Amino acid sequence: MAPLNYAEGFDNVGLLVGNYHDEVTKVLVCLDTTPDVVDEAILRCAGRRAKRCC
């Protein structure tokens, strides 16, 4: 990961969806977080939803 000071003002950096306190078991990497990407992550059981949907 690049240091945050390299980010431009228009860059979305850091956690965009979820909670820092949740345990993460899987990730889905994307360039832009859109509603379709979030739906795909849920379908693929990414993140903390893995225990509920897989």
VMD Tcl script that builds the backbone (N, CA, C; Angstrom):
set m [mol new atoms 162]
animate dup $m
set s [atomselect $m all]
$s set {name element resname resid chain x y z} {
  {N N MET 1 A 0.828 -1.173 0.000}
  {CA C MET 1 A 0.000 0.000 0.000}
  {C C MET 1 A 0.881 1.247 0.000}
  {N N ALA 2 A 0.420 2.227 -0.698}
  {CA C ALA 2 A 1.147 3.490 -0.751}
  {C C ALA 2 A 0.787 4.353 0.461}
  {N N PRO 3 A 1.700 5.181 0.909}
  {CA C PRO 3 A 1.383 6.092 2.016}
  {C C PRO 3 A 0.228 7.024 1.639}
  {N N LEU 4 A -0.610 7.369 2.607}
  {CA C LEU 4 A -1.775 8.212 2.343}
  {C C LEU 4 A -1.407 9.584 1.797}
  {N N ASN 5 A -0.207 10.075 2.105}
  {CA C ASN 5 A 0.159 11.403 1.605}
  {C C ASN 5 A 0.378 11.413 0.089}
  {N N TYR 6 A 0.404 10.242 -0.553}
  {CA C TYR 6 A 0.483 10.173 -2.017}
  {C C TYR 6 A -0.884 10.314 -2.676}
  {N N ALA 7 A -1.951 10.230 -1.907}
  {CA C ALA 7 A -3.305 10.297 -2.467}
  {C C ALA 7 A -3.622 11.708 -2.945}
  {N N GLU 8 A -4.360 11.766 -4.019}
  {CA C GLU 8 A -4.867 13.042 -4.527}
  {C C GLU 8 A -6.176 13.363 -3.804}
  {N N GLY 9 A -6.629 14.582 -3.910}
  {CA C GLY 9 A -7.858 14.994 -3.253}
  {C C GLY 9 A -9.081 14.217 -3.694}
  {N N PHE 10 A -9.071 13.704 -4.911}
  {CA C PHE 10 A -10.218 12.969 -5.441}
  {C C PHE 10 A -10.138 11.468 -5.170}
  {N N ASP 11 A -9.046 10.986 -4.595}
  {CA C ASP 11 A -8.875 9.558 -4.314}
  {C C ASP 11 A -9.675 9.153 -3.076}
  {N N ASN 12 A -10.389 8.036 -3.194}
  {CA C ASN 12 A -11.058 7.446 -2.033}
  {C C ASN 12 A -10.086 6.470 -1.401}
  {N N VAL 13 A -9.602 6.781 -0.229}
  {CA C VAL 13 A -8.625 5.919 0.437}
  {C C VAL 13 A -9.190 5.439 1.763}
  {N N GLY 14 A -8.705 4.297 2.200}
  {CA C GLY 14 A -9.139 3.751 3.473}
  {C C GLY 14 A -10.357 2.864 3.329}
  {N N LEU 15 A -10.970 2.541 4.438}
  {CA C LEU 15 A -12.142 1.680 4.469}
  {C C LEU 15 A -13.332 2.436 3.907}
  {N N LEU 16 A -13.936 1.908 2.840}
  {CA C LEU 16 A -15.079 2.567 2.210}
  {C C LEU 16 A -16.397 1.935 2.624}
  {N N VAL 17 A -16.376 0.658 2.955}
  {CA C VAL 17 A -17.588 -0.059 3.345}
  {C C VAL 17 A -17.245 -0.949 4.532}
  {N N GLY 18 A -18.051 -0.950 5.549}
  {CA C GLY 18 A -17.823 -1.861 6.667}
  {C C GLY 18 A -17.471 -1.143 7.948}
  {N N ASN 19 A -16.887 -1.900 8.869}
  {CA C ASN 19 A -16.566 -1.408 10.195}
  {C C ASN 19 A -15.155 -1.849 10.552}
  {N N TYR 20 A -14.333 -0.935 11.031}
  {CA C TYR 20 A -12.948 -1.255 11.373}
  {C C TYR 20 A -12.844 -2.340 12.441}
  {N N HIS 21 A -13.879 -2.539 13.225}
  {CA C HIS 21 A -13.836 -3.499 14.319}
  {C C HIS 21 A -14.281 -4.900 13.904}
  {N N ASP 22 A -14.806 -5.064 12.697}
  {CA C ASP 22 A -15.249 -6.374 12.226}
  {C C ASP 22 A -14.062 -7.226 11.801}
  {N N GLU 23 A -14.171 -8.529 12.015}
  {CA C GLU 23 A -13.154 -9.461 11.531}
  {C C GLU 23 A -13.348 -9.644 10.026}
  {N N VAL 24 A -12.274 -9.574 9.272}
  {CA C VAL 24 A -12.330 -9.754 7.822}
  {C C VAL 24 A -11.720 -11.107 7.486}
  {N N THR 25 A -12.477 -11.909 6.730}
  {CA C THR 25 A -11.994 -13.231 6.345}
  {C C THR 25 A -11.683 -13.323 4.859}
  {N N LYS 26 A -12.269 -12.441 4.056}
  {CA C LYS 26 A -12.023 -12.400 2.608}
  {C C LYS 26 A -12.118 -10.952 2.148}
  {N N VAL 27 A -11.527 -10.651 0.999}
  {CA C VAL 27 A -11.644 -9.312 0.417}
  {C C VAL 27 A -11.947 -9.431 -1.073}
  {N N LEU 28 A -12.556 -8.408 -1.606}
  {CA C LEU 28 A -12.774 -8.271 -3.040}
  {C C LEU 28 A -12.131 -6.954 -3.435}
  {N N VAL 29 A -11.168 -6.988 -4.327}
  {CA C VAL 29 A -10.440 -5.788 -4.735}
  {C C VAL 29 A -11.101 -5.194 -5.977}
  {N N CYS 30 A -11.299 -3.875 -5.967}
  {CA C CYS 30 A -11.901 -3.196 -7.114}
  {C C CYS 30 A -11.302 -1.790 -7.215}
  {N N LEU 31 A -11.482 -1.184 -8.361}
  {CA C LEU 31 A -11.011 0.187 -8.544}
  {C C LEU 31 A -12.013 1.201 -8.020}
  {N N ASP 32 A -13.287 0.929 -8.207}
  {CA C ASP 32 A -14.341 1.833 -7.760}
  {C C ASP 32 A -15.376 1.045 -6.965}
  {N N THR 33 A -15.722 1.523 -5.782}
  {CA C THR 33 A -16.760 0.880 -4.985}
  {C C THR 33 A -18.109 1.428 -5.417}
  {N N THR 34 A -18.866 0.606 -6.127}
  {CA C THR 34 A -20.193 0.974 -6.608}
  {C C THR 34 A -21.210 0.016 -5.985}
  {N N PRO 35 A -22.483 0.321 -6.072}
  {CA C PRO 35 A -23.488 -0.628 -5.546}
  {C C PRO 35 A -23.361 -2.026 -6.168}
  {N N ASP 36 A -23.033 -2.106 -7.454}
  {CA C ASP 36 A -22.857 -3.416 -8.086}
  {C C ASP 36 A -21.681 -4.181 -7.485}
  {N N VAL 37 A -20.607 -3.486 -7.167}
  {CA C VAL 37 A -19.441 -4.133 -6.557}
  {C C VAL 37 A -19.791 -4.632 -5.158}
  {N N VAL 38 A -20.515 -3.837 -4.395}
  {CA C VAL 38 A -20.924 -4.268 -3.059}
  {C C VAL 38 A -21.814 -5.501 -3.160}
  {N N ASP 39 A -22.754 -5.506 -4.113}
  {CA C ASP 39 A -23.613 -6.680 -4.320}
  {C C ASP 39 A -22.780 -7.906 -4.674}
  {N N GLU 40 A -21.787 -7.734 -5.537}
  {CA C GLU 40 A -20.915 -8.858 -5.903}
  {C C GLU 40 A -20.143 -9.372 -4.695}
  {N N ALA 41 A -19.660 -8.470 -3.863}
  {CA C ALA 41 A -18.930 -8.889 -2.667}
  {C C ALA 41 A -19.825 -9.714 -1.754}
  {N N ILE 42 A -21.067 -9.291 -1.596}
  {CA C ILE 42 A -22.005 -10.046 -0.769}
  {C C ILE 42 A -22.251 -11.419 -1.387}
  {N N LEU 43 A -22.448 -11.466 -2.704}
  {CA C LEU 43 A -22.685 -12.744 -3.368}
  {C C LEU 43 A -21.484 -13.677 -3.261}
  {N N ARG 44 A -20.287 -13.116 -3.297}
  {CA C ARG 44 A -19.067 -13.931 -3.206}
  {C C ARG 44 A -18.652 -14.191 -1.766}
  {N N CYS 45 A -19.452 -13.710 -0.835}
  {CA C CYS 45 A -19.201 -13.918 0.593}
  {C C CYS 45 A -17.911 -13.254 1.053}
  {N N ALA 46 A -17.629 -12.086 0.562}
  {CA C ALA 46 A -16.434 -11.359 0.990}
  {C C ALA 46 A -16.682 -10.719 2.346}
  {N N GLY 47 A -15.621 -10.551 3.102}
  {CA C GLY 47 A -15.693 -9.846 4.375}
  {C C GLY 47 A -16.467 -10.594 5.435}
  {N N ARG 48 A -17.071 -9.855 6.356}
  {CA C ARG 48 A -17.698 -10.462 7.528}
  {C C ARG 48 A -18.973 -11.197 7.204}
  {N N ARG 49 A -19.572 -10.978 6.050}
  {CA C ARG 49 A -20.787 -11.681 5.691}
  {C C ARG 49 A -20.535 -13.149 5.389}
  {N N ALA 50 A -19.267 -13.540 5.301}
  {CA C ALA 50 A -18.921 -14.921 4.954}
  {C C ALA 50 A -19.587 -15.917 5.874}
  {N N LYS 51 A -19.679 -15.615 7.152}
  {CA C LYS 51 A -20.270 -16.559 8.093}
  {C C LYS 51 A -21.765 -16.715 7.870}
  {N N ARG 52 A -22.408 -15.703 7.329}
  {CA C ARG 52 A -23.854 -15.756 7.145}
  {C C ARG 52 A -24.262 -16.293 5.784}
  {N N CYS 53 A -23.454 -16.090 4.754}
  {CA C CYS 53 A -23.939 -16.444 3.416}
  {C C CYS 53 A -23.220 -17.640 2.804}
  {N N CYS 54 A -22.172 -18.114 3.394}
  {CA C CYS 54 A -21.451 -19.250 2.803}
  {C C CYS 54 A -21.752 -20.541 3.525}
}
mol reanalyze $m
mol bondsrecalc $m
mol representation Tube
mol addrep $m
